[in-house]
Amino acid sequence: MAFTGKATYTAGAALPEIAEDVSDLVALASPHETPLLDALGDPARAARSTVHEWLEDTLLPNTDKINDSTYSNPLTDTQFVVLNAARFRVGDQIKVDVSAEVMLVTAVDTGTNTLTVVRGYGGTTAAALANNQNLQILGNAALEGDSADAARFNARTRKTNYTQIFTSTVEVSGSELAVKQIGVADEVDYQKQQRLRELLRDLENCVINGRSPAANPEGSASVRRSMKGIVGFVTTNKFIPGAGGFPSDAFLTEDSLNLALREIWKSASGQVDLIVVNGRDKRRINEFVGANQRFSPDDKTFAKVIGTYESDFGVCRIALSRWVPSGTVMLLDSGRVEVMPLAGRSFHYKPLGATGDRESGQVIGEYTLELRSENAHGVITGLTV
């Protein structure tokens, strides 16, 4: 027979007679992870000024290019023009990187950027010279007892970035503090945690994508000081599909990734050990092993995830960050990257003066990015979104 007694549904749709059943937990639905900051770890030191600078130095270059397209005979001509004759000295052994011929420099004219050489030095076979060929300086052979050459050196350079202030306000009324909360023991502490998560998320985003003002980057009463991020710093090794000999593949491939790693390795003394990508390009990296995977009937798990990529040019951790722009892959030497606070200004809570029936404060932090030797890093950009 049908039930005719008292039931929960007889109270109506709002169930006013029944105590609420609310889980004593608050679920955080928004993404807030900071994988790049986690991978870089804590900085070794703090910044001491809002204008943060560091010194960089380089060795004298041992490469150049031929800048001459007029030859009477490219197999035998002993004079040709280069881009930077000041890089060469009499006694240098040089060679074009695509041939086995070694040449000996016998005269250098820095006014016309012209070298005079002995062709086929040491019994090597002469090869035709051509414009825009890469030249390698193998080393200099000094004469015994000769006078010292003029000293040569590079001036150290200063690199600059600026600190950026991150703030978020917390304000809770006296009544809100007095009532019993579901899932929250202290509303002010909870708001502090939420605002800190947001600021850490924003810090990672700015470390990757931030830009400094074009004018008055040090800031003013009307100009907000902001840091330059990694994408803005990297200029030497910026790879675009189809440009400068880089593969024209619309998507990230293993060939294009290895070419980028090789070019970075050629231009700097370090090596890339951290690859930071968004979700789509992480899937592309996972596909590198797809054709080589094998599974047996007894396998219970199908896995196609790469957390470390080992190439001829280094072992790289893969960091998946939501904040890397679509179509961009960052290749970093993590030992040359630091995200540092201004001294005494790492994220902290600062109470504000009471101006009414409320508790107010700010979560504040001031940080900057130090990216040393920008040519030790690289960015692949312009991949199809």
Phi, psi and omega in degrees: 000158181292147179286130182239004183272195181284133179223162181298323186289346179289347178284348181102178186295328183277349180047056184292340183277347190255135179296142180294144175244095182242125179301137182276044179223151175243119182272132178266113187267337186275146177291136180216010183292152178231071185296327179291314178299321178296319182291324182285330179077185182287144178289156180284340183205171178257156173287149183248359180210159177290338171258106185261128183231155174213154182264144175227148179223158179225156172283158174300137184293147176239025175222157175200185179230147171288134180235055187212121179246008180243114179229140170286322174206106184296347178274338187234346181304137181253002175232138175203161184264141177238172180287320186223086182294337181294346177284347187253155175229154172298131183102355177288136166267129183228159176207152171281134190291351179256008179226167180265355182291133172253137178241150177249126180282125179248345178203145179229122177249101183286341178292321180251002182058040183251136174253142169248130189225163167264122181277151177059040185296141177068025178084008177285159184269128181296144177231149184298133176273153180212155180298144174073011175287147178280134177250136174251134173266109184288321182160165183255139175252112182273151175283140177297131178076006183285158176291156181290143174290164173296142180295142177231143180196164173254140176284137175294148181240151176262134174250148190227142165218173186234149177282151179236134181269127176250125180223153173208135186267140175244131178213123182228132181286160178298323179295319180296325178290331186278328185284159177279130182259152173270121175076002183228122179279323182218114186296323180295314178299320180297316179295323175301314181297317181296315181294324178294319177301317180296318182290323175296319176301315181293324178299313179299319180298318180288325176300326180276311193247355189295158177224149175268153178300144179292327178240143181052053182296342177286350178093161176203189179297338181239353180251123181277124181286132181217151182276153171274136182267179184299314182300323179285331181286320189284118178235326183293309184254067178250111188254129180235130182306130177082000182246137175062031179084002178283140182308145184270012180303135181289332182245162178294129177237165179294325178296315181291323178297316181291325176296317178297316179298322180294317181294323177293318179300323180290331188264350186218162182278341180270195175212148180293131177230006181216122176249123182245123185223165172270184187297319184294316181285336171297320177296324178296319179295320177301327181291345180303328184261001186302317184287344184256001182281143177227141179227143178259163179301337181275350181294132180257349183232133174255113184235134175216070184228128177252118177258340178221133178243122180253121177237181177294345187248019175134162176261123188242129168285149177253121177249128180262114181235131177294342190266357173286130182300149176300138180081013183233138175233126179258131180242111191238144165267098191297337178291349180248017181234127176223134172253112190235146175277156165294139186309126180078007185237024171294166188305129180206167180256130180241111178295142176259157181297142180289125178239014180172197183277069183196162172247126185234153177188175178231139166268123188229143170206151178227121189224161173215167178249130171250111179247097183279144176052073185301338178283357174272359181237169179208160177223126169264123183225162178088010175292152183297131180281000000 
